[in-house]
Amino acid sequence: MTDTSPLCGVCERRLGPDDLFCSRCGKPTPLNLDQDATVRVGDWSEDSGRLDIHREVTDPTALSFIGKGGFARVYKALDRRLDRTVAIKVIRPEMVGTELFLESFRNEGIALAKLRHPGIVPIYDIRERGGLIYYIMPFVQGTTLEARLDKARLPPYESRRILSELTDALSAAHREKMVHLDIKPDNVFLEGDLQKALLVDFGIAMAVTETVPDSSGGPIVGTPAYMSPEQAQGLPDIDHRSDIYSLGALGYRMLMGRPPFSGREAEDVLKKHVEEAPVPIRDINPTIPKDFADAIMRCLEKDPWDRFPTAKDLGVALESVTFFSTQGQTAQREASSGMDGTMVGLIASLALIIGVLIGWAIG
């Protein structure tokens, strides 16, 4: 009698009727597919980092691998139901080890789905299948701030614009009691020709932080170069002011071409965040406007109480930054004309007298 049980689509091993994974290669089986999902779990290959290359993929919903980060892998796909291009972020399996994590991640996703702000990439849906958890979000055309900074340092006025847009997005999130905890160039997306700044990956770091114990008193989750001192120490009750510190570290990188601290090992960088003061911006580049440099340096204060109390306050400080003073512009015009202020004043006075005399004569 012919065995009609299905074969694994990757290694062609015979599958049992109730198998969710192939016993040979570990790939999900047809029973493990979420029929309502935008892309199929079975289309992903963790080994290749792309869609399954062992067989031809004819499903138009599975398009391409985009990239990966500390928390997840990202895929571009087509939403079959709404006929739109979306991004699928699959959380790393080793981070999905407990129901506590899943519950926290779901809660963060629900909170983010309710948050409406043009500077925050929203979540369309969260799904779970075959031991994986992934969420669906808009596919945004553009590039990351990290990729932009790798090409060239940004001019100060462009850095101010991006930081101002990020503070506005953070202010909206903080009002809803949401903290990012992983602000870095890779989590800032510059959209389209206008390069509008968008924040991504809200909620992931918070979900991990709330559910992963650590012997030092709390977990250390995030990116060392941009962590606040309290985050670097794994302290409990980290709040929105940690994001303000991280935004300051991001601004420092944008203006100086490097983060405030660096080191050979992550532990070295974390220790510097806790113990050392960053080199003042104007000590390195005195052409940066003082009020801009002062705002960034205030964000980087060790004590959270010494930073801006809210992202909105930081935004107000950034908006007040001036790059060209009236006095400086006047001096530039005088220098270009080759005349000093006294000569300009004499000429103006003489013109006024002549005008009065002419008017008197005509009258």
C-alpha positions as CSV (number, residue, x, y, z in Angstrom):
1,M,0.0,0.0,0.0
2,T,1.4,3.4,-1.0
3,D,2.3,5.8,1.9
4,T,0.4,9.1,1.2
5,S,1.6,11.0,4.2
6,P,3.1,14.4,3.2
7,L,6.8,15.1,2.7
8,C,8.8,17.9,4.3
9,G,9.1,20.7,1.7
10,V,12.8,21.1,2.5
11,C,14.5,17.7,3.2
12,E,11.6,15.6,1.8
13,R,11.5,13.4,4.9
14,R,8.1,11.7,5.5
15,L,6.0,13.6,8.0
16,G,3.6,12.2,10.6
17,P,-0.1,13.2,10.5
18,D,0.3,15.4,13.6
19,D,3.8,16.7,13.1
20,L,4.2,20.5,13.5
21,F,7.9,20.4,12.7
22,C,10.0,18.0,10.5
23,S,12.0,15.7,12.8
24,R,15.0,15.9,10.5
25,C,15.5,19.5,9.6
26,G,13.2,21.2,12.1
27,K,11.2,23.2,9.5
28,P,7.5,23.9,10.2
29,T,5.1,21.6,8.5
30,P,1.8,22.4,6.6
31,L,-0.1,21.9,9.9
32,N,1.9,24.7,11.4
33,L,0.8,27.3,8.9
34,D,-1.4,30.2,9.9
35,Q,-3.8,30.5,7.0
36,D,-4.8,34.0,8.0
37,A,-1.2,35.3,8.3
38,T,0.2,37.6,5.8
39,V,3.3,35.4,5.2
40,R,3.7,31.7,6.0
41,V,6.1,30.6,8.8
42,G,7.2,27.8,6.5
43,D,8.6,30.3,4.0
44,W,11.3,31.5,6.4
45,S,14.8,30.0,6.6
46,E,16.8,31.0,9.6
47,D,19.9,29.3,8.1
48,S,20.0,31.4,4.9
49,G,18.6,34.5,6.4
50,R,16.3,34.7,3.4
51,L,13.2,33.1,2.2
52,D,13.5,29.3,1.8
53,I,16.1,28.8,-0.9
54,H,15.7,25.0,-1.0
55,R,12.6,25.2,-3.1
56,E,11.0,27.6,-5.5
57,V,8.7,30.0,-3.7
58,T,5.7,30.6,-5.8
59,D,3.6,32.2,-3.1
60,P,3.4,35.9,-4.0
61,T,2.9,36.8,-0.4
62,A,6.5,35.9,0.5
63,L,8.7,38.5,-1.1
64,S,12.1,39.1,0.5
65,F,14.3,39.4,3.6
66,I,15.1,43.0,4.6
67,G,17.4,42.7,7.6
68,K,17.9,41.8,11.2
69,G,18.6,43.4,14.5
70,G,19.1,42.5,18.2
71,F,15.5,41.5,18.6
72,A,14.1,40.3,15.3
73,R,14.4,39.5,11.6
74,V,12.4,41.7,9.2
75,Y,10.7,40.5,5.9
76,K,8.9,42.4,3.2
77,A,5.7,40.8,2.2
78,L,2.4,41.4,0.4
79,D,-0.8,41.4,2.5
80,R,-3.1,39.1,0.6
81,R,-6.3,40.4,2.1
82,L,-5.7,44.1,1.7
83,D,-3.3,44.0,-1.3
84,R,-0.6,46.2,0.4
85,T,3.1,45.8,1.0
86,V,3.9,45.3,4.6
87,A,6.9,44.5,6.8
88,I,6.9,41.4,9.0
89,K,9.1,41.5,12.1
90,V,9.8,38.0,13.6
91,I,11.0,38.0,17.2
92,R,14.1,35.9,17.8
93,P,13.0,32.5,19.1
94,E,15.3,32.6,22.1
95,M,13.4,35.7,23.3
96,V,10.1,33.9,23.2
97,G,10.8,31.4,25.9
98,T,8.1,32.1,28.5
99,E,4.4,32.9,28.5
100,L,5.3,35.9,30.7
101,F,7.3,37.4,27.8
102,L,4.5,36.7,25.3
103,E,1.9,38.3,27.6
104,S,4.1,41.4,28.1
105,F,4.8,41.6,24.3
106,R,1.2,41.4,23.5
107,N,0.3,44.1,26.0
108,E,3.0,46.4,24.5
109,G,1.7,45.7,21.0
110,I,-1.9,46.5,22.1
111,A,-0.7,49.8,23.7
112,L,1.3,50.7,20.6
113,A,-1.7,49.9,18.3
114,K,-3.7,52.5,20.1
115,L,-1.0,55.1,19.8
116,R,-1.5,57.5,16.9
117,H,1.4,59.7,15.8
118,P,2.9,60.3,12.4
119,G,6.4,59.9,13.8
120,I,5.8,56.4,15.1
121,V,5.5,53.3,12.9
122,P,2.4,51.5,14.1
123,I,1.6,47.8,14.4
124,Y,-1.2,46.4,12.2
125,D,-1.3,43.0,13.9
126,I,0.5,40.5,16.2
127,R,0.5,36.8,15.4
128,E,1.9,33.7,17.0
129,R,2.6,30.3,15.3
130,G,4.9,27.4,15.7
131,G,6.7,28.9,18.7
132,L,7.4,32.2,16.9
133,I,5.8,35.6,17.5
134,Y,5.8,38.2,14.8
135,Y,4.0,41.4,14.1
136,I,2.9,43.2,10.9
137,M,3.6,46.8,10.3
138,P,3.7,49.3,7.4
139,F,6.5,48.9,4.9
140,V,8.2,52.3,4.8
141,Q,10.3,53.5,1.8
142,G,13.5,55.1,2.9
143,T,16.6,54.4,4.9
144,T,17.8,54.2,8.5
145,L,19.5,57.1,10.2
146,E,22.4,54.7,10.7
147,A,22.8,54.2,7.0
148,R,22.7,58.0,6.5
149,L,25.3,58.6,9.1
150,D,27.6,56.0,7.7
151,K,27.7,58.1,4.5
152,A,28.4,61.5,6.0
153,R,27.9,63.6,9.1
154,L,24.7,65.6,9.1
155,P,24.8,69.4,9.1
156,P,23.7,70.8,12.5
157,Y,20.4,72.3,11.1
158,E,19.4,68.9,9.7
159,S,20.3,67.2,13.0
160,R,18.1,69.7,14.8
161,R,15.2,68.9,12.5
162,I,15.5,65.2,13.0
163,L,15.8,65.4,16.7
164,S,12.9,67.8,16.9
165,E,10.7,65.3,15.0
166,L,11.8,62.5,17.3
167,T,11.1,64.5,20.5
168,D,7.6,65.2,19.2
169,A,7.0,61.4,18.7
170,L,8.5,60.5,22.1
171,S,6.4,63.2,23.8
172,A,3.2,61.5,22.4
173,A,4.4,58.0,23.5
174,H,5.5,59.2,27.0
175,R,2.0,60.7,27.5
176,E,0.7,57.2,27.1
177,K,3.2,55.8,29.6
178,M,5.2,54.1,26.8
179,V,9.0,54.1,27.0
180,H,11.1,53.1,24.0
181,L,14.4,52.0,25.8
182,D,16.3,51.4,22.6
183,I,16.7,54.7,20.8
184,K,19.5,54.4,18.3
185,P,20.2,55.3,14.6
186,D,19.1,51.8,13.5
187,N,15.7,52.5,15.1
188,V,15.2,55.8,13.4
189,F,13.8,55.6,9.8
190,L,14.1,58.5,7.4
191,E,11.1,58.2,5.1
192,G,11.0,59.2,1.4
193,D,12.4,62.3,-0.2
194,L,11.6,64.5,2.8
195,Q,13.5,62.2,5.1
196,K,10.9,62.5,7.8
197,A,12.1,60.8,11.0
198,L,10.1,57.8,12.2
199,L,10.7,55.8,15.4
200,V,10.4,52.0,15.1
201,D,10.6,49.1,17.5
202,F,8.5,50.5,20.3
203,G,7.6,48.1,23.0
204,I,10.1,45.3,22.3
205,A,12.8,46.5,24.8
206,M,10.1,47.3,27.3
207,A,8.6,43.8,27.0
208,V,12.0,42.2,27.5
209,T,13.0,44.4,30.4
210,E,9.8,43.7,32.3
211,T,10.1,39.9,32.0
212,V,13.8,38.9,32.0
213,P,15.3,38.7,35.5
214,D,18.9,39.6,36.2
215,S,21.1,39.0,39.3
216,S,22.2,42.6,39.4
217,G,18.7,43.7,40.1
218,G,17.3,44.1,36.6
219,P,18.0,43.2,33.0
220,I,20.3,45.2,30.8
221,V,18.5,45.5,27.4
222,G,19.3,47.9,24.7
223,T,22.3,49.2,22.7
224,P,25.3,50.1,24.9
225,A,26.4,53.2,23.0
226,Y,23.0,54.9,23.6
227,M,22.0,53.6,27.0
228,S,21.2,55.8,30.0
229,P,23.2,55.2,33.2
230,E,20.2,53.8,35.0
231,Q,19.6,51.4,32.0
232,A,23.3,50.4,31.9
233,Q,23.0,49.4,35.6
234,G,19.8,47.5,35.1
235,L,18.0,49.6,37.7
236,P,14.3,49.2,38.4
237,D,11.6,51.8,37.6
238,I,13.3,53.2,34.5
239,D,11.1,56.0,33.1
240,H,10.8,58.3,30.1
241,R,14.0,60.2,31.1
242,S,16.0,57.3,30.0
243,D,14.7,58.0,26.5
244,I,15.8,61.6,26.8
245,Y,19.3,60.5,27.7
246,S,19.4,58.1,24.7
247,L,18.1,60.9,22.4
248,G,21.0,63.1,23.7
249,A,23.5,60.3,22.9
250,L,21.9,60.1,19.4
251,G,22.2,63.9,19.0
252,Y,25.9,63.7,20.1
253,R,26.5,61.1,17.4
254,M,24.8,63.2,14.8
255,L,26.9,66.3,15.6
256,M,30.2,64.7,16.5
257,G,30.3,61.7,14.2
258,R,30.5,59.3,17.2
259,P,28.5,58.4,20.3
260,P,29.5,60.1,23.6
261,F,31.3,56.9,24.8
262,S,33.0,54.0,23.1
263,G,35.1,51.0,24.2
264,R,36.4,47.7,23.1
265,E,33.8,45.8,25.1
266,A,30.2,46.5,25.9
267,E,31.0,46.5,29.6
268,D,33.5,49.3,29.0
269,V,30.9,51.5,27.4
270,L,28.3,50.9,30.0
271,K,30.8,51.7,32.8
272,K,31.6,55.1,31.1
273,H,27.9,55.9,30.9
274,V,27.7,55.5,34.6
275,E,31.0,57.0,35.7
276,E,32.4,59.4,33.1
277,A,31.2,62.8,31.7
278,P,31.2,63.1,27.9
279,V,33.5,65.6,26.3
280,P,31.5,68.8,25.8
281,I,30.4,69.3,22.3
282,R,31.9,72.8,21.8
283,D,35.2,71.6,23.1
284,I,35.4,69.4,20.0
285,N,33.5,71.7,17.6
286,P,33.1,75.3,18.7
287,T,31.0,76.1,15.6
288,I,28.0,74.2,17.0
289,P,25.5,76.8,18.4
290,K,25.9,77.1,22.1
291,D,22.2,76.6,22.8
292,F,22.1,73.4,20.7
293,A,25.2,72.0,22.4
294,D,23.9,72.9,25.8
295,A,20.6,71.1,25.1
296,I,22.3,67.9,24.0
297,M,24.7,68.0,27.0
298,R,21.8,68.5,29.4
299,C,20.2,65.3,28.0
300,L,23.4,63.4,28.9
301,E,23.3,64.3,32.6
302,K,23.9,61.2,34.8
303,D,21.1,62.1,37.2
304,P,17.7,61.8,35.5
305,W,16.4,64.8,37.5
306,D,19.1,67.0,35.9
307,R,17.9,66.2,32.4
308,F,14.9,67.8,30.6
309,P,11.9,66.8,32.6
310,T,10.0,65.9,29.4
311,A,10.6,65.3,25.7
312,K,8.3,68.3,25.1
313,D,10.7,70.5,27.1
314,L,13.6,69.2,25.1
315,G,11.6,70.0,21.9
316,V,11.1,73.6,23.0
317,A,14.8,74.0,23.6
318,L,15.7,72.6,20.2
319,E,13.2,74.8,18.4
320,S,14.7,77.9,20.0
321,V,18.2,77.1,18.6
322,T,19.4,79.8,16.2
323,F,22.1,79.1,13.7
324,F,22.6,82.7,12.4
325,S,22.2,85.7,14.7
326,T,21.0,89.1,13.4
327,Q,24.3,90.7,14.6
328,G,26.3,88.1,12.7
329,Q,24.3,88.6,9.5
330,T,24.7,92.4,9.7
331,A,28.5,92.0,10.3
332,Q,28.7,89.6,7.3
333,R,26.9,92.1,5.0
334,E,29.1,95.0,6.2
335,A,32.2,92.9,5.6
336,S,31.1,91.9,2.1
337,S,30.6,95.6,1.2
338,G,34.1,96.5,2.4
339,M,32.8,99.3,4.7
340,D,32.7,99.5,8.5
341,G,29.7,100.4,10.5
342,T,30.8,104.1,10.9
343,M,31.0,104.7,7.2
344,V,27.6,103.0,6.6
345,G,26.1,105.2,9.3
346,L,27.5,108.5,7.7
347,I,26.2,107.5,4.3
348,A,22.8,106.8,5.7
349,S,22.8,110.2,7.5
350,L,23.9,112.1,4.4
351,A,21.2,110.5,2.3
352,L,18.6,111.5,4.9
353,I,19.7,115.2,4.9
354,I,19.7,115.3,1.1
355,G,16.2,113.9,1.1
356,V,15.0,116.5,3.6
357,L,16.6,119.4,1.6
358,I,15.0,118.2,-1.7
359,G,11.7,117.9,-0.1
360,W,12.0,121.4,1.4
361,A,13.0,122.8,-2.0
362,I,10.1,121.2,-3.8
363,G,7.7,122.3,-1.2
